[in-house]
Amino acid sequence: MKIKKILTFVFAAALMTSCGNEDGPGGDGGNGGGTEHTEYFGVNMSGAEFGNVYPGVDGTHYGYPTKKDLEYFKEKGLRMIRFPFRWERIQSEMNGPLITTELAKMKEFVQAAEDLNMKVLLDMHNFGRYCVYSNGVNSDDNQFVVIGNAQCTVENFCDVWKKLAAEFKDYKCIWGYDIMNEPNAMLKTTPWVKIAQACINAIREVDTETMLVISGDEFSSASRWKEVSDNLKTLVDPCDNMIFQAHVYFDSDASGNYSKSYDEDGATIQTGVVRLRPFVEWLKENGKRGFVGEYGVPDDDGRWLDILDSALKYLQENGVNGTYWSAGPRWGNYKLAVQPTDNYTVDRPQLATLLKYKTTVQVY
């Protein structure tokens, strides 16, 4: 046991000396000085995670957003793009090679963002799971296993991220690696905090520069952050460039489905602020940086926009940026979408509120 502890210390020390900046290229703290940095708000750009059929057919089950989608939001001043993708599509066999055709599509999108001087957050949109069987036609027979299961080990998860980091680390536009979207109901024997630490260590073997984005447990709940994600404060990034991610929705069950009306949900203008406060307070109490990767409201009742406005004002004032859920060319009439209509000429109702909050200042 002592030998193992010594080796772990030596490994961490070696990583620290190899990091791009001995004080950390970004830092995960907000305490004890630092300098001011402008961070951008933006949108999720969906499509590559669609379908729930694996591998699926590009253009039928899923599809990639385009440079034209990026250009629209760049022109609006929303320069941060959270880019969801699926593990099963980029690596169809665990520990196997990355799929070259999908990797090329991801890189085409990332390069387009880099050409436009936008920022991209690579988001593995898998909820802490891997689909080990899909019939390839629909999702009826899908079989998922949780990370930590014998069929999907922590080592498997670390493997895919080491390979992704090796492919994307040299892009200047990559804001961070969002290592897992909304982990939930993880195995008690392999809690999310243990998986996240292993992934941090693995990525730092190949990339000591790019920021690591760590989602909270139980669907990254902002309102329950102190209850379900407090243990994430024990995570250590040897390169000190880590940020914590929460999600928030304003309907009664915080699911984002908005299946009830505004009045039935019992929402108020302060609903968003109340749900965000536990996360923001935790960041301040622990000297951590924060990001809210998902929030969204329906387009059928303007009172939801008032909640969104108050929530974004609160985030901006507290140095926390975020990305709206969601944009992307495959949403159709989805009531939360901010994808423009009529060949990019008509803005969605939520956009005017988003445009009031384009940047915030973080100190690190």
N, C-alpha and C positions, 0 to 999 in steps of 0.2 A: 504493500500500500504506500509506503514512504517513497519507494522508487517511482511509482506512478505519479505521485504528487510532484516530485522533483522534475520529471519529464514534462508534466503539464506546465510547470513554471518556466522551464527552459523554452518550451514551444511559444508560450505567451511573450516571453522576453524577446525572442527572435522576431516575432511578428511586430512588436512595438518598434524595434530598431529598423524594420524594413518599411514602416509606414511613411507616406510622403512628407509628413510634417510631424516632428517630435511632439508637438503640442496637440496633434490631431487635426486633420484637414477640415473638420466641420464641428466636431464635438457633439455630445448628447446633452450638454448642460446649458443652463442659462444663469448659473450663479458664479459669482467671483470674477466679474469683469467680462472681457470679450469685446468684440467689435460689432457694429450694426451691419446686418445683411438684409437686402431686399429679397423677399421670397414671394413667388407668384401664386395667385389663385388660378383655377382653370376648370377643366371638365374631364370626366372619364370619356374615353373614346372606344366604345364597345363594338363588337362584331366578331373578333377572333375567338372569344370565349362562348359564342352562341351554340345552340343546337342540342347539346346533351346527347349527341350521337358521335361515337368515336371509331375511327378518326373523323368520319363525316366527309361530306363533299363540299369543297369550297364553292360558294355561290348558291348552295342549296341549304345546307345546315348552318353554315357560318360564313364569314367573309371579313376581309380586312378593310378598315377605314383607309381613306386615300389622302393624297396631298391636298386635294381640293377641300376636304374636311378640315385639315389643319390650317389652310390659308384663311378659311372663314373665321376661325376663332383667333388666329393671330391678328387679323385685321380688327377684331373686336377688342383686343388687348388681353385676352385670356390665354396666357402663354404656357401654363402647366398642363400636361396631358398625362393622365393615368391610363395606361395601355393594358387592359386585361387580355390574358391568353391562357390556354389550357395546357397543363403538364402532359396530358395524354396525347396531345397533337404534336408537341415539340419533341417528345421522347416516347415513342409507342411501346418500347420495352424498357423496363426499369434497368438502369445501369448500362443501357445500350447507347448508341450514338444519337446525337440530335438529328432530327429529320431535316435533311438538307433543303427540301422544297419549302417547308414551313419556316425554317430559319431564314431563308432568303426573303420571304414575304415580311417577316418581322423586321429584318434589317432594312428593307426598302422603306418601310414606314418610319423607322428610326432615322434613317438618313434624310428623309424628307423633312422631318422635324428639325434635324440639325441644320439643314440648309436654310430653314426659316428662323433660326435662332430661338427655337422653343425648347422647353424642357420635357423630358419623358421619364415617367416612372413605370418600370416594367413590373406588372402585377400578375403573379401566378394565381389565377382565379379558381382555386380548387377546394377551399373550405376545409383544408386539412385532410383531404382524401385523394384517392386515385381510383379511377374506374378500371378494374381488372378484366371486365367483360362487357362488351356492348355488341348487339347483333348487327350494328352498322346501318340499320334502317330507321329505328326509333329507339326511344329510351325505355321501353317496356321491360326489357330484361337486364338493364344495367346492374352491375354488381360493383359496389364501392368498398374499399377497405381504408381504414384510418391509418395515418402514419403512426408507426410503432407496432403495427400488426406484422406478423411474419411474412405476409405477402407484400408489404410496403414498409420497409424498415427506415429508420432514421438515416442510415447510411445511403439508402436509395435516394432520399430527399436531398441529402448533401451532395450526392453525385451529380444530380441534374443541375443544381445551382453552381457547382464548380465549373461545369461545362458551359452554362449560360454566361457566367462571369467572364470566362476566358474569351468568349465570342464578342461581348459587348463592352468590355472595360475600356477600350480605346476610343469610344464615341464620346465626344465632348458634351453632348446634349443629355446624357443619362443623368437624371437628378438622383435616382436611387433605385435599388432593388427591393421591391415589395415582395418579400420572400413567400408570403402566403396570405391570401385574402380570407378573412373571417373564419379562422379556426374555431371549431366548436365541438363539444361532446367528445373531447379527446380521451384516450385511454388513461386511466388513473396511474397505470404503471409507466406511462410515457407522456407526461404532461407537456403542454405547449411550451412552457418555459425551457424545458430540457431540450426539446426539438429545436427551438429557436437558437439556443446557445451553440448547439452542435453545428447548425447551419452558418452562424456567424463565423465560427472558427474555420469551417471548411472554405467559405468564400474568401476569407482573408489569406488563405494559402495561395490564391491566384490573383486576387485583386485587393490591394491595400488602400485604394483611393475612394472608390464609389461608396456613397452613403447607403446604409442598410436601414430599411423601413420595417419596423416590427409591429405587426397588428396585435391588437388586444384579443384576449380570449372571449369565447361565447359571442361570436359574430362581431367582435371588436366594439362592443357596446360602450358608448361614452357614458351613459347614465349609470351603468353598473361597473365602471372601470375599477374603482377602489375595491369593490367586492370580488371581482373575478380576475383582475389583471395586476393587482398590486405586486405580485411576485416578479413581474417583469423588471422591476427596478434592480433586481440582482444580476441582470444580464450585463456582460462585459464585452465591449468591442475593443480589442487591443489597439485599434487605430482611432478610437474615440470619434467615430463619425456615424452616429446612429440616431434615428428619430422614431418616435412612437406614434402609431396610427389608431385613431378611433373612427367609428361611423355613427351617424345619428339620423333618425327619421322622426317625423312629428305626429304620426298617427298613434292611436291609443296603444297598440301593441309594439310600436317602434319597428315594425317589419318593413315599412315602405310600400306595402300593398295598397294602402289607402282604400280599403274596401267599404268603409263607412263615410258618411258625409262629415264635414267640418264640425257641425253641431253634435252629431252622434259620437264623434271622437272626443268631445269635451276639450278641444284644443283652445289655447289662449295665445296671445301674442308673445308670451314669455316661455312657451313650451320648449322651444329650442334652447334658449339660454339655460333653463333649469336642467335640461338633459345633458348639456355640454359642460356644465359647471364642475361635476366631479372629476372629469378628465383634466380640465384646465387647472383645477386646484392641485391635482396630483402632480402635474408637470411642475408647478411652482414649488410645491413642497419637496420635491425630489431633485430639482435642478435639471429637468429634462426638456428636450425639444419635442414639439408636438405638431401633428398634421391630421386633418380630418379628411379621409379619402372618399367618403360618400355622404351625401345629403341630397334630398330632392323633394319636390312638392308637385302636386297635381296642377294642371292648367285650368281647372274648371271652377275654382273659387278663389278670388283674389285675396281672401283672408289668409290663405296659406303663404302667400307672398310676403305678408306682413311678418309672419313667424320667421321665414327665411331671412328677411331683412334684419330683424333683430339678432338672429343667430350669427349671421356673417359679421355684423357690426361688433358683436361680442368677441368673436374669434380675432378679427383684425386688431381690436384694441389690446388683445392679449398675446399678439405675436404668433398666432397659429394660422397657417394657410390651409387651403383645402381644394378639393375637386368635386364638382357637382356630378350627381348620377342622374342622367347620363346623356351623352351625345353619341353619334355614330349613325351610319347610313341604313341600318337594318331595323330601326325601331318602329317604323310605321306610325300608327296613331297612339303609341304608348304615351299616357298622359303626363309622365314625368319628364319626357325627353325634351332636350333643348336643341335637337338637330333642326336646322332651318328647313323650311318647305319651299315649294315652287322654285326648284333649281337654285337654292341658296339665296333667294331674294326676300323671303319672309321670315322674320325672327319669331321664335316662340315666346309666349307671354312671360316666362320666367327669366328671360335673358336680361331685361332691363334692370332687375334687381341684382343679378350677378355682376353686371357692369359697374355697379357702385363700389365693388370691392375687388380690385384687381391685384393689389399687393398688400403686404404687411411687412413689418420689420422684426427680425429675430436677432437677438444678441447672443453670440457664441464665439 
